[in-house]
């Protein structure tokens, strides 16, 4: 959520004229994340988040906006998109697709999740995975194995010998498990600590659904645990893992085969984010305010899974 596209006040006023929100009071850019431009917007009617989509097209966006509305209406704590005067969620602003969302007014991201916060998040993710297979729209995972291969070829020339060997060997390992028959549905695919807001032990909101897609539910759990339940050196904190895993399974019990391939999913999730951070590190996008994350963290998480 960096600022790539500058929005002038008169542009924003024209945009807001299509909503019944009263006069614009203030707005400011949000410096976090790396994909879209976001602003906090305050009007007479309340506080909102304005998102300008830097990569997704007008054809792609209805999936995400309708998904967020569906989830919010099924007791998943996430921002509901705001419909304009024509009952549409999506408009254009400064040449970019744009949407307004309810702003979650409480909570903040957590740096060091507590056991209770992990338990609550596991419950929320399990509930999400119970209802997500019934969402009627479909979107393939554009950051799956085909993307892994293309991105690896792009970043390999920049890696040292040990990293290049690790990447090639992990890609070979994962090819053995790419056609498994596992439960599927819509997954968040990016449920990191900075995409969930807590106020104490209350989960106030889950954010940033723009990697959401239809894929293996267990893979989504692995993505989440890799971020919420690891020590700085990449090792899993078994206490946090067990409580998040158990609370998730209370909502959606795993099959025997899912338990069997769980270690593979942890490695796949680590590989995916090591690759994306390598790509962002060596091929950054220009922006007024940017926040690029170091790929070393996920290299160490992957190594820890391999060696465990």
N, C-alpha and C positions, 0 to 999 in steps of 0.2 A: 504494500500500500504506500508506495512512494509517489511523489508529485512529478509526473512527466509532462502533463498538459496544464498550462496555466489558464485559469478561468478568471476573467475580469468581472467586476461587480455588475456591469450592465448586462453581460452575457448571462450571469446567474439569475438576475432579475427577470430577464425574458424567459428563461427556462422555468422558473418558479411560477410564472403567470399561468401556467397550465395546471397548477395544483391549487387547491383552496387552503393555502397555508398562511395567508396574511403577508405582511411586510417582512422583507429580509432585514435581520438585525445585524448578524455578523457571520463570517465564515473563515476557516483557516485550513491549510493543508495538513495532512497526517503523514508523518515520517515513520513508516514501518512497513515491512514487507517489500516485495520486489516486482509485483505484476501490474497492478492497476493504479490509477490516480484516485485518491480519496480526499474528501474535505468534510470536516464537521460544519454543519450549517444550522444556524439558529434563526427561526422566524417567530412571528407572533404566535403561531400555533404550536411551537415546540422545537425540539432538537432532532436533527436528522443526520444521516450520513449520505453524502453524494459520492457515487462511484462513476468514474469515466473509464471505460474498458479499453485498454491499450492493445490487447491482442485478440480478444474474442470478437467475432462478427455479430451483426444483427441477426443473422440466421442461427447462430449457435446459442445466443443468450437466452431465448425463451426456456430452454431446458433448465438452466440454473435458476432463473427467476421463479418459474413455476415450481421447481423443486423446493426452494426456500419457503414459498407460500404454503406448499403442501406439508412440509415438515412443521412449520410454525403452527399450522392448523391441527397437527397431530401431536401436540405437546412436546415437540423437540424445541428447546430454548434457542431460537435463532431469529435474526431480524426478518421481519416480513416486508417485502417490497411494497412501495406505495403506488397505487394506481393513479393515473392522471385523470383529467376531465373526460377522456374517452374510454376510461377503464383499461388502459394499457400500462404495463409496468415499465416499458422501455421507450426512451426518447433519444434525441441527439443534442449534444452540447459541444460547441467548438470543434465540430467535425467528428466527434467520437460518440459511439453509443453510450448512453448514460441512464442511471436509475437512482431513485431516492429510496432510502430504507429507514425504518424506525431505528432510532439510536438507542442502544442499550445503555441506560444511564447509571448502572451500578456495576461494580466489579472491575477487576484488572487481571492481566495475565500473571501467572505465578512463575517464579524462577525455580523454586525448589518445592515441588508438589508434596503435600503431606499424604499420609496413608488414607486419611478420610477423603481428601480431594481426589485421589486416584480411585477410590471406591465409588464415589459419586460419578466420576467421569465414565468409569466402566459401565455403570448402570445406564447412563445416558446413551452411550454408544451401542449397548445391547438393544435398547429400545429403538434407536434409530434403525438398526439392522433388522428388527422385527417388522417395521412398517415399510422400509425402503423397497423391498421387492415388489410391493404393490403400486409403486409409482408408475404411471402409465407410459412415460416417455423413456427413450433409450439413448445412451451415448456411450460409445466404446472408450476404453482407456487409451488415450493418446500418448501416455507415458509408460506403456507396457514394453514387452520384450523387443518389439521392432524398434521403438525409440531408444531403448538401451543400446542396441547394436549401432545405430546411426550416431548417437551421442558419443559412445565409446570411441568410434573411429575419429571423431572430431577432436577429442581431448587427448587421445593417446600420445600424439607427438610432444605434448607438454609435460608428460609424466616422467619421473625417474624410473629406472629399471625395475625396482621392487614394486612400485605402484602399478606400472604397466603389466607386470606379471600377475599381480593380484587381480587386476581388472579382467584380464583375459581368462584367467582360471575360473573366476566367479561366473563370468558369462557362460563358459562351457558347462559348469556345474548346473546353472539354472536351466539350461536347455533340456535337461532330463525331466523337468517338472512343469513344463509349460502347457500341458494339456490334461491337467488333473480335473476330475469331476468333483467339484466342491460347490457348496452353496453360494449362490450369487445374488446380487441386488445392487442398489445404488450404494456406493461408498463415498465417504468424505474425501479420502485420499490425501489429506493434508492436516490431520487433526493434531497439530503440534501445540505446545503450551501457549504460544502467542496467538492461537486461534480459539482459545476458550477464556472466558472471563469469570473469575470467582470473586465473591465478597465473603471473606472468611471461608466457611465450608458450603456456601451456597453457590451453585453453578448458575450464573446469570445469563450466559449466552455462549453459543458456539458460532464462530464466524468463518468467513472466507470459504465458500463452497465452490470456487471456480476451477478446482481440479476434480470435482465430483464427476463420477462416471459409473457405468455398470461394470462390476468386476467381482472378484472373489471377496466375500465378507471377511474371511480370516486374514487376508492381506491387509485390510484396513485396520484390524485389531493390531497386527504386527507393526504397522506404521506408527500407530498411537503409542504402543508400549516402547518402541525404540526411542521415542522422545521423552515420554513422561517417566520412564522407569530406568534410566541409565545414570551411572556415575560419570563424572567428567572424563575418566579414562576409557569410556566406552563399555565398561562392564555393566551387566544388568544388576539392578538392586532387587534381589529376589523377594523382599518383603513387598515392595511396591508392585512388582509383577504379579505376585500371587493375589493380592487384594483387588487389583484392577481386573485381572483375568477372571477371578471368581465372581465378582459382581457382574461382569459382562455375561458370564455363563448362566447366572440366575435368570437373566432375561432371555438369552438365546443359547441353550445348551449345544455344545459342539458334538459333531459326530466322531466316531472312533478314528476315521481317516483324517479328520481335521487335527485331532490330537497328534497323530503320527507325523504329519507333515508340518507341524508348527515350527520346528527349527528351520526348515526351508523357507517358510514365509518370513521369518525374522531376517534371514539373509537377503531375500529378495527386496524387502522393504529398505534395508540399509543400502543395498546396491543402487536402488532407484534414486535415493536422495544424495548419495555420494556423487552419482553422475550429474544430477541437476545442479549441485553446488559447484562441481568442477566446471560445468558449462558456464554458469554465471560468473565464476571467478576468472576464467580465461577469455570469456566473450561477454563482458558487461554491456548493459544497455545504458545509454546516456539518460540522465534525469536531473532535475533540479535538486531533489532530495532523494538519495538512494541508500539502500542498506543491503549490502552483499554479505552473505554468510560464508564462513570458512569451511571448505570441504573436508578438512582434516578430521573433524568431529565424526563424520559418518564413515570415513575410512577406518577409524578406530573401532566404531561400533561393529562394522562388518568383520574386522579381524577378530574382535572378541567373540562374535557368534561362531566364526570358523573354528576358533581354538577351544571353544567350550565343550 
